[in-house]
């Protein structure tokens, strides 16, 4: 298959894509007062400790414990904080300015976001054959206001999102080339970053494993056959790389915390020892202690509203909202496009069908069984963070926040763009039928509608981002500095 030479407008789209990320992202990174982003003050304690001592802290270390709660984030994987801490350690040789040290730590997350942007662009070229849909997917993923926000302050979410993009790109290439060694290495790197950043995204690691194994399954003489040799060769390579990358952390946790290699049980013990009585595990306010059942929490409390709104945009400590039309735009976009994506691509009326040849989903996967299994895994990866967020708010701590479900963004954007594509193709086919009585495989009206959709949605995404950052966030930050 020959690669088409990019058209001039594509170069402009790539320039706009990265220019927006640098312009808006860097200005947001610089303008936010220290500690105003969610929990940044407590997260920054770990990079500060590493920069000062040059070593990793024990989770019990008093100087990094969260006031009131009594535990620290050092019990959980801290690879992003390690990178930030050692960058700060180097910067301290040149300056001790607190602001520069903070910005150097934030720039690490900004760099994670930049790597994510590159891999999202690479993924789009694998997942969509139409160039317009490629850039629509990229802009929707990177410039959802909350998506850009997490790359501008000290956290582990940014590294997590980067890791998902790397994993999915490696997985996609692997499903296309029977997991060539290059694809195995890329996927392994993504798994390492994910495993050492955020537990909520572990569903993607499981999906990579399941799809890797499924790739070597085939049906022969009505019996499942597993191609053991390449499975063991390439699976061994992936396992070796991943274990070398993450094994040291879990061994360290096992030795430090009496066999608790995940650190979660020890974190709760630390909270019980040093936390305030009202903030200890089991004593915090949750939806359960407020008397809600799980269905009532979902349908009658503020859980869903806060989760969805903060998934779209809530800056600062869940205080800086954006324009009402922006929330409505994204909600309608998801509410309309996702159901359209459920329309079967195989729905046929005549030789070419309602959707045309380009309406098929997951074109990058040739085997129908693997294609269906891929979709099942992506749906699982969307549901898992949502379920974990519900469990956390219901049983442990009443904190419905969109950043807890941010790992769903890339597959969600994929299905959203696919739904828009299907809707436009169906609309174009119906329009042609009503006006000509014919049923062409493709039509100029479909192409015009798709171009119109591309231009309108991209413009609205950019306007929504600028409105949120410069119209709502910056005035809030300016007001904070005047207090």
N, C-alpha and C positions, 0 to 999 in steps of 0.2 A: 504493500500500500504506500503510494507516494505521498509525502507530506506537502500540503499546499503552502505556498509562500504567503506569509501574513499580509493582509491588506493594510493600507495606511491607517485606517480608522482603528485597527487593532493596536497599533503602536501608541496611538493617543489614549486608548482605554487603559493600556498597561501603565502609561505615564500618569494618568489620572488616578489609577488604583494605588500606586505607591506614593504619589505626591500627597494624596489625601491622608494616607496613613502617617506619613512623616509630619505634615503640616498640623493636622488636628491632634494626632497622638502626642507629639512633642510639646505642643502648647498646653495640652491638658496635663501632661506629666509635670511641666514646670509650674503651672498655676495652682495646683492643689496644695493647700496648706498641709504640713506634716500631721499625720494622725487623723485627718478628716476622712479619707477613704476607709471603708469598713474594716475595722480591727487592725489597721496598719501599724498603730503604735505597738501592739503586742507582738505582731509578726516581725517587726523590725528589731526587736530585742535579740533575736537569734543571729542575724547578720552582724549586728553590733558586737555581740559576744565573740563571734568568729574573727571579726576584724581586729578586736582587741587582744585576743589570746592566741589566735592562729590555730586553734583546735576546735573540735566539735563539742558542744555542751552535753552533759547528762540532762535528761528531762527533769530531774529533781532540782537542778541548779536554781538557787533562790533568785538570782538576778534576772532570770528570763521567765519567771512564773507570772501568770496573768493575775493582776490584782483582783481580789474578790473570788475568782474561780479557783485559784490555788494550783492549777496545773500549767504546763507549758506546751507549746507546739512542737517541742523537740522530741516528744515521744513518737511522733509520726514521721514519715519520710520527709526529709528537708533538703533534697537536692537543690531546688531553686535558691533556698536561703544560703546553702553552702557556696554556690556560685556568686551570689551577691556579697557574702561575707568576705570571700577571698579577693573579689574585685575591690572591695573597700579596703582590704588589707594592703593591696598594692597602691591604691590611691593615697593612702595615709602616708606613704613615703614622700609624697609631693605636697600634701596639704592636710591640715586637720580641720578645715572648715566644715561645720556640721551640714550645711546646705549642700555642698558639693558631694559629700559622702552619701547623703540621702539620694541625690539625683543619680549618682553612680549605681546605687542599688536599684532604683527604679528603671534605669536604662537597661539593666539585665532583663527585666520583664518586657520592656519595649523590644529588645532584641529577640526574645522568645516569640513575641507577636509578629515580628518581621519574618522570622523563619516560618511561622504558621502561614502568613500571607503568601509566601512563595509556594509552600506545599499545597495550599488551597487552590492556587492557580494551576499547579501541576495536576491536581486531582480533577479539576474542572475539564481539562483536556482529555482525560480518560473517561469521565462519566457522561459527557455531553458531546455530541457530534456537531451541534449548531453553535457557532461562535458567540451568538448573542446570548444563548443560554449559559454558556461558560462564564461570561462576565457578569451576568445577572446573579448566578450562584456565588461568585466571588464577592461581589458587593454586598449581597444579602448576608453572607456569612461574616465578613470582616467589619462591616459598617453598621450592623445593628448597634445602636448607641452603647448598650451594656457590653457588647463584645469588645469594642475598642477600649472601653473604660478599664477592663481588667488587665490590660497591657500597660497601664500607666502608673501603677503603684505596687508596693511590696506585697506579694501574695504567692500562692502556689498554683492558682487557677490558670495563670498565663502559660506556665510550663505544661500544665495538663492539657490545655487546648492545643498547644504546639505538638505535643506527643500524639494526640488523636489524629491530627492531620498527617503526621509522619507515618503512623501505623496504617492508616487507611490508604495512603499512597502506596506503601510497600505491599499491602494486602492486594490492592487492585492490580499492581504490576504482576504480583505472583499469580493471581488468578488468570492473567493473560498469558504469561510465559511459563506456566507450570513451575512456578517458584524457582526461577533462576537464582544463582547465589547472590547477585546484586539485590534482588527483591527481598531475599531472606535477611540480608544485612540491614537494609533500610527498615524493614518491619521490626527487627530486633532492637534497633536504636530507639524506635518509637516506644516499644514495650518497656525499655529501661527507663526512659524519661517518665512514662506514665506510672510505673510501679513505684518510683521514688518521688512522686509529687502529690497524687490525690487518689484516695481509695474509691471515691464515687465513680471514677472512670474505669475501674477494673473490668467492667463488662466488655469493654473493647478488647482487652487482653484475652479474655475467654473466647470472644468471637473470632479473633485472629487464630487461636489454637484450633477451634472447631472447623473453621473454613479451610485451614491448612490441611487438616486430616481429611476432610471431605473431598478435597481436591484429588486425593489419591484413591478414592473409592469409585468403583464402577460396577455396573450390573452385567454379569456374564453368565449366560445360561440360567437366567432367573435366580442367580445367587450373587450376593455382594462380594466383590473382590477388592482386596486392599493391596496396593502396589508397595510392598514393604521396603524394597531397596532404596528408592529415592526418598521415601518417607523418613527412614532412619538416618540417611545421609544428611538431608537438609534439615530435618528436625533436630538432629544432633548438633548441627552448626548453630541453629537458632538458640537451642538450649544452652550451649556453651557460652555464646556471646551474652545472653541474658543473665545467666548465673554469675558470670564474671562481673557484669555490670551492677547487679543488685544484691548478690549473695552476701557481700561484706556487710551491708546495712542490717539485714535480718539476723545475721550471725552476731553482730554487735549488739542488737537489741535483745537477742536471746541471752547473751552473756551478762548484759547490764541489768536486765529486768527479770531475772529468775525464770527464764524460759518463755517469757511473753514476747515472741518475735515480732508481733504486730504493734505492741506497745499500748494497745487500747485498754487492757485491764489495768496496767500499771498507771496509766494516765488517770483513771478513775480513782485508784488508790491514793494518788498524789492529791487529787481534788478533795477527797475525804479528809486527808490529813491537814491540808493547808487552806482550804477554801472557807469562805463565809458560810454559816449554817444555811442561809437561804439559797445559796448557789451550789451546794453540794449535789452530786448525782442523786436523784430520787427526791430532792427537795425543790428543784427548780419548777417554775410555772410552765406547764405544758397544756396542750389542748385537752389532754386526758384529765389533768387535775382541775381544769375549768368545767368539766362535766360533759364534754362533747364525746359522742361516738365518732368513729372514723368517717362514716358517711356524713354526719353532721358537720365535722371539721371541713370536709370537702365542699359541701353544698351550702352550708348555712353560716360558716365563719368567714373571716377575712383571709383565710389561708390561700385560696386559689387566686383571689384578686391581687394580693401582695406578691405572690410567687410569679404570676404572669407579668404584672406591671414591672417588677424589678428584674425580670428576665429581659424585658424590652429596654427599660431605662429607669434606674434610680441611682443617682450618684451620691457621693458622700456616705454618711452613716444611715442610708435608706431615707434621706430627707429631701434630696434634690430631685424633684420630679420634672417632667418635661411637658410639652403642650398636649392637650387632650387629643388633638387630631392625630398626633404621632402614635399614641396608644391605639387609637381606633384604626389607623392605617395598617399597623402590623397585625392587629387582631383579625381584621377583615381579610388581610392577605393570607394569613395562616388558615382562617376558618373556611375560606372559599377554595383555596388551592389544594389543601390536604385531602378533602373528600374527593376532589376531581382526580387526584392521583390514584385513588382506589378503583377507578374505572379500568377494567381489564384491557390491556393493550391488544389482546387477541380478539377483542370484540369485532366481528367481521360483518360487513354488509357488502358483498361483491368481492371482486378480486383484490382490491387494494385496501378495503376497509375504511372505516370512518377516520381513523387516525393517520392513515398513510404509513409509509415505510419508516418514517422518522419518529413515529409515535411510540415505538417500543422502548421499554425501560431496561436499564442495566445492559446497554448495548456492549459494554466491555466484557461481559461474561457470555461465552458461547453455549455452555451446557445449561439447558433449562433447569435441571435439578439443582445445580449449584447456584444458579440465578435466584431461584426461589428460596434456597437456604440462606443466601446472602441477605435477601430482604427480611427474612425471619430474624436473622442476627441483628440487623440494623434496627428493627422494631424493638428487639430486646434491649439494645443499647440506649434507645430512647426511653423505654419504660423504667429501666433499672435506676437511674438517678432520681427520677420522679418518685418512685416507691421509697427509696432511701430517704429522700427529703421529707416525705410524709411520715415515715417511721420516726425520724429524728424529731420533727416538730410535735408529734403526738406523744411520744414516750419520754424524750430526753430533754429537749429545750425548745421553747416556743419561738422559733426563728424561721419563719417562711421567707426565704430569700432566693431570688432568681439565679444567683451565682452557684447555688448548690446543684441546679439542673443545667448549667451552661454546657456540660459535656454533650448534651443532645443536639447542639446547634448545627454541626456539619451534616449529619443524616437528616435532620429536620429541614434544613435548607435545600438539600437534594430533593426530598419529596415535595417540598413546596414549589420548586422550580419545575419539576416534572408535572405537577398538577396544573400549573399555569400553561405549560406547553400543551398538555392534553386538551385543556379547555379551549385554547386558541385554535387548535387543529379541528376540533369538533365544530366550533363556531364557524370556521372557514368552510368546512365541508357542507354544513347546513346552509350557509349563505349561498354557496354555489348551487346547491340543489334547488333552492327557492327561486333563484334568478335565471338559471340555465336549464334546470331539469337534468343536468348531467352529474356524474360523480367522479371527477378527475382525481388522480393519485395525489396531485399537489396543485395548488392554485396560487395565482398572484395575490388574491385577497388574503389567503392564509399567511403568506409571506409579509404582506403589508401589516396585518394585525399583529404578527409576532414582532415585527420591528417596532410598531407603536407601543406594544407592551414593554419591550426592552427599554425604550427611551423613557417612557413615563415612569416606570418603577425605579430605574436608576436615578432619575432626577429627584423623585420623591425620597429615596433613600439618602441621597446627598443633602437635600434640604433638611430632612429630619435630623441628620447628624449635626449639621451646622446650627440648627435651631436649638438642639439640646445642649451643645457645648458652649456656644457663644451667646445664646439667648437666655439660657437658664443657669448653667453651671458657673460660668464666669461671673455674672452678677452676684451669685451666692458666695463665691470665693472672695470677691472684692469686699462684700459686706463683712465677712469673717475677719478680714485684715483690718477693718476699721474699728472693730469692737475692742 
